[in-house]
Amino acid sequence: MYDIITIGEILVEVLAEEAGQVFYKPGRLLGPYPSGAPAICIDQAARMGAKTAIIAKVGQDDFGRLNLKRLADSGVDVSHVIQTDQNTTGVAFVTYFEDGSRQFIFHFSKAACGELGPADVDESAIKNARYLHIMGCSITGSPTMGEAIMQAVRLAKKNGVAISFDPNIRPELLHGKVMDYYNEIIEASDVLLSGKSELRLLFGDAEAAIADLLSQKDRIVVIKDGSRGASVYTRREAFSMGAYPATEVDPTGAGDCFDATFLAMLVAGADLRTAARYAGAAGAKAVEGRGPMEGNTYRREIEAFMRETPAVAETTLESPYRAI
């Protein structure tokens, strides 16, 4: 049985070497690095000791082999990753700007990852998991990938598998039935791991949204706010957790590492505050490596970091949820 299974894109990432470097002029590039939000997340969950798997497609090429080796070396079951000869492994080109913003160019929907479809979803793998974790950016990858993810969500719901969801909105990829899919997944989710700006984009008023989400279902709502830490809400408790200090090199993947570590700690039996503390530490470590998975860490590394770093502030909050 898997603790956590995910579905979505596996890519390589190629980085612009200099901040402010544009892709309409020649420049030095770094990579390829193994990437894809679900892949980053499941790699970190495996490093935390969770039993994990990913459903995806890669090409029969070196980029695919690079990813499969990385995931397998971390302990991820890659037996549900299809290697296709119809397309090459997807690529994301990323450039950073001085203000911290990023720009992406994706070879995604017409790549191997974009071929993923409902027929590729193994119900036995889904129903034999404790959590199905979905990244919102994956839904927008291609029409068939969106359908495959919704197939996985519906199979999880049918089989009583808990669903965790990170909206992870990428404006560059928003199109088609995305908002219908988002709404269906949010309604089904048992754990919602959202960035603060994403929550506002999806719902408008964040506090009202949290109250509404908790009134619909007994679930965990986590609001990530970057260097300002995170807040966790349930029907029974609410608290905020400060952020661990970090020297930022590359922020890509930090939220994915937070998600993975939070879920891995939950399946290991940790309470919410402990899970949030470990997740925050993993997110801080993630930004210190160049490349989307290069900051991923093992549990022992996170625990060493936490021992050497002053404890972050924890504040009990008033929950916006009101039982009727």
C-alpha atoms as one frame of an Amber mdcrd trajectory, in Angstrom:
protein
   0.000   0.000   0.000   1.202   3.510  -0.807   1.153   6.320   1.715   0.993
   8.936  -1.053   0.452   8.627  -4.796   0.447  11.475  -7.267  -0.267  11.962
 -10.947   0.894  14.521 -13.481   3.862  15.867 -15.357   7.474  14.783 -15.250
   9.732  17.313 -16.979  13.267  18.531 -17.161  13.935  22.144 -16.262  16.470
  24.396 -17.960  17.394  27.581 -16.078  18.649  30.920 -17.302  21.997  31.467
 -15.585  21.583  35.191 -14.883  18.725  37.068 -13.211  16.849  39.143 -15.769
  18.091  36.999 -18.657  15.539  36.896 -21.473  14.866  34.048 -23.874  14.622
  36.190 -26.995  18.393  36.692 -26.856  21.214  34.124 -26.652  22.376  33.374
 -23.117  23.935  30.741 -20.895  21.620  28.017 -19.602  21.878  25.547 -16.710
  20.518  22.028 -16.575  18.784  19.810 -17.403  17.363  19.246 -13.918  14.652
  16.689 -13.052  11.393  18.551 -12.495   7.611  18.725 -12.682   5.627  19.785
  -9.610   4.194  16.290  -8.867   7.652  14.763  -9.348   9.318  17.278  -7.012
   6.636  16.649  -4.410   6.680  12.857  -4.538  10.493  12.801  -4.525  10.490
  14.798  -1.271   7.767  12.613   0.264   9.863   9.527  -0.478  12.918  11.152
   1.095  10.808  11.718   4.192  10.234   7.963   4.433   6.739   7.738   2.934
   5.913   4.891   0.561   5.205   6.709  -2.695   4.353   6.323  -6.371   3.697
   8.534  -9.395   1.535   8.042 -12.485   3.039   9.869 -15.459   4.577   9.623
 -18.938   8.100  10.340 -20.131   9.840   9.876 -23.439  12.282   7.100 -24.218
  15.156   9.559 -24.011  17.873  10.790 -21.682  15.581  13.392 -20.108  13.171
  10.629 -19.158  15.973   8.444 -17.848  17.341  11.346 -15.798  13.993  11.737
 -14.024  13.303   8.049 -13.517  16.720   7.477 -11.968  16.345  10.438  -9.634
  12.898   9.371  -8.436  13.852   5.720  -8.038  17.024   6.644  -6.160  14.904
   8.642  -3.704  12.594   5.653  -3.175   9.636   6.493  -5.432   7.858   3.586
  -7.155   8.131   4.508 -10.851   6.437   1.355 -12.146   3.368   3.436 -13.085
   5.423   5.785 -15.284   4.914   4.961 -18.956   7.867   5.422 -21.313   6.466
   6.385 -24.702   8.182   6.497 -28.091   5.539   8.868 -29.475   6.951  12.051
 -27.932   9.958  13.354 -26.017  10.052  14.185 -22.324   8.639  17.625 -21.528
  10.838  20.662 -20.887  10.317  23.854 -18.869  12.601  26.838 -19.529  12.724
  29.240 -16.570  14.178  32.703 -16.144  14.223  34.764 -12.944  13.984  38.525
 -12.537  15.445  40.821  -9.891  12.077  41.220  -8.142  11.835  37.446  -7.597
   9.251  36.834 -10.341   9.685  34.024 -12.854   8.836  33.463 -16.494   8.291
  30.004 -17.961   8.308  28.611 -21.474   6.791  25.125 -21.455   7.142  22.243
 -23.897   4.375  20.394 -22.134   1.079  19.670 -23.873   2.728  18.248 -27.008
   5.362  16.342 -25.049   5.241  12.855 -23.518   3.721  14.165 -20.277   0.866
  15.718 -22.237  -0.050  12.294 -23.690  -1.179  11.055 -20.276  -4.851  10.130
 -20.427  -7.607   8.424 -18.420  -6.684   4.988 -19.772  -3.258   5.339 -18.123
  -4.742   5.608 -14.617  -4.507   2.306 -12.724  -7.430   2.066 -10.303  -5.639
  -0.548  -8.201  -2.765   1.866  -7.595  -5.143   4.665  -6.591  -7.310   2.595
  -4.260  -4.255   1.151  -2.515  -3.058   4.579  -1.365  -3.792   6.590   1.755
  -3.522   9.941  -0.040  -3.845  11.028  -3.645  -1.988  14.325  -4.045  -2.894
  16.643  -6.937  -0.998  19.699  -8.169  -3.222  22.264  -9.888  -0.680  23.122
 -12.581  -0.922  19.529 -13.838  -4.607  19.943 -14.659  -3.710  22.625 -17.191
  -0.980  20.629 -18.917  -3.110  19.172 -21.694  -6.770  18.238 -22.144  -6.046
  14.520 -21.748  -3.876  15.067 -18.676  -6.671  17.067 -17.081  -9.068  14.200
 -17.806  -6.586  11.671 -16.384  -6.258  13.650 -13.166 -10.011  13.933 -12.788
 -10.274  10.190 -13.374  -7.788   9.671 -10.530  -9.707  12.062  -8.255 -13.008
  10.302  -8.908 -11.429   6.874  -8.337  -9.926   8.102  -5.066 -13.291   9.437
  -3.933 -15.016   6.186  -4.945 -12.491   4.097  -2.991 -12.330   6.252   0.138
  -8.797   7.523  -0.519  -8.045  10.917   1.033  -7.339  13.702  -1.481  -4.839
  16.498  -0.964  -4.713  19.440  -3.364  -2.294  22.273  -4.013  -3.911  24.682
  -6.516  -0.410  25.773  -7.646  -1.911  28.122 -10.215   0.237  28.948 -13.237
  -1.439  31.780 -15.181   0.451  30.749 -18.327  -1.453  27.442 -18.411  -4.978
  28.430 -17.404  -7.494  27.514 -20.093 -10.431  25.225 -20.934 -12.304  23.431
 -18.155  -9.750  24.294 -15.512 -12.019  26.121 -13.070 -14.631  23.342 -13.209
 -11.885  20.848 -12.408 -10.517  23.039  -9.608 -13.938  23.359  -8.005 -14.553
  19.608  -8.134 -11.175  18.795  -6.593 -11.503  21.449  -3.882 -14.931  20.090
  -2.954 -13.478  16.561  -2.676 -10.234  17.538  -0.936  -9.422  16.441   2.608
  -6.263  18.561   2.739  -6.022  21.871   0.856  -2.503  23.307   0.630  -2.842
  26.728  -0.974  -0.673  29.772  -1.371  -2.240  32.886   0.135  -2.391  34.682
  -3.220  -3.919  31.596  -4.842  -6.645  31.441  -2.222  -7.541  35.059  -2.955
  -7.502  34.397  -6.704  -9.818  31.420  -6.285 -12.187  32.766  -3.629 -11.651
  36.490  -3.124 -11.956  36.896   0.652  -9.527  34.444   2.286 -11.110  34.328
   5.754 -14.588  33.774   4.358 -13.192  31.077   2.073 -11.615  29.203   5.002
 -14.866  29.368   6.969 -16.815  28.100   3.970 -14.336  25.281   3.253 -14.514
  24.053   6.844 -18.307  24.299   6.934 -18.525  22.035   3.867 -16.317  19.267
   5.236 -14.075  18.343   8.154 -10.752  18.983   6.406  -7.316  20.558   6.868
  -6.706  23.932   5.208  -3.093  25.108   5.004  -2.306  28.612   3.766   1.331
  29.048   2.686   2.725  32.566   2.694   6.358  32.193   1.652   8.868  33.898
   3.951   6.004  34.856   6.283   5.341  31.218   7.174   2.065  29.296   7.034
  -1.281  28.988   8.811  -3.241  25.799   9.452  -6.993  25.587  10.040  -9.309
  22.730  11.005 -12.670  22.603  12.742 -10.860  22.046  16.046  -7.766  24.247
  15.929  -6.044  27.056  14.058  -2.485  28.298  14.321   0.242  30.086  12.392
   3.844  28.940  12.061   6.696  31.328  11.320   9.207  30.712   8.535  12.675
  29.273   9.010  15.531  31.466   7.739  16.971  30.546   4.352  19.428  31.867
   1.798  17.400  31.819  -1.389  19.110  30.458  -4.493  16.130  29.028  -6.387
  12.552  29.122  -5.012  11.143  26.597  -7.492   9.850  23.538  -5.668   9.701
  25.034  -2.171   5.909  24.782  -2.003   6.018  21.245  -3.387   8.508  20.252
  -0.672   6.278  21.840   1.974   3.285  19.816   0.719   5.234  16.563   0.573
   6.735  16.926   4.019   3.429  17.936   5.616   1.665  14.884   4.158   4.551
  12.528   4.930   4.525  13.637   8.550   0.756  13.134   8.763   0.990   9.565
   7.469   3.838   8.978   9.944   1.420   9.903  12.755   2.611  13.436  13.583
   0.249  16.070  14.952  -0.550  19.116  12.822   1.908  21.473  14.522   4.783
  19.040  14.143   3.850  18.386  10.518   3.747  22.132   9.803   7.088  22.698
  11.536   8.834  19.999   9.487   7.143  21.242   6.301   8.356  24.778   6.918
  11.897  23.531   7.454  11.749  21.491   4.230  10.496  24.524   2.314  13.358
  26.633   3.669  15.947  24.026   2.698  14.396  23.680  -0.761  15.197  27.267
  -1.804  18.898  26.832  -1.036  19.624  24.512  -3.974  19.790  25.546  -7.636
  17.379  23.374  -9.587  13.831  22.324  -8.690  14.735  19.095  -6.859  18.249
  20.004  -5.752  17.014  21.379  -2.423  14.983  18.270  -1.560  16.048  16.777
   1.757  15.869  13.600   3.793  14.154  13.587   7.178  17.486  13.326   8.997
  18.718  16.455   7.201  15.593  18.391   8.160  15.918  17.307  11.778  19.581
  18.364  11.861  18.604  21.752  10.402  15.857  22.191  12.996  18.247  21.342
  15.856  20.734  23.945  14.630  18.153  26.679  13.932  16.169  28.711  16.479
  12.587  27.501  16.812  10.046  29.390  14.738   7.197  31.264  16.373   3.890
  29.433  16.749   0.723  31.433  17.354  -2.723  30.085  18.148  -5.349  31.728
  15.940  -9.080  32.157  16.220 -10.648  29.861  13.691 -13.085  31.448  11.238
 -15.136  28.230  11.371 -18.352  28.359  13.322 -20.316  25.158  13.896 -24.000
  25.522  13.103
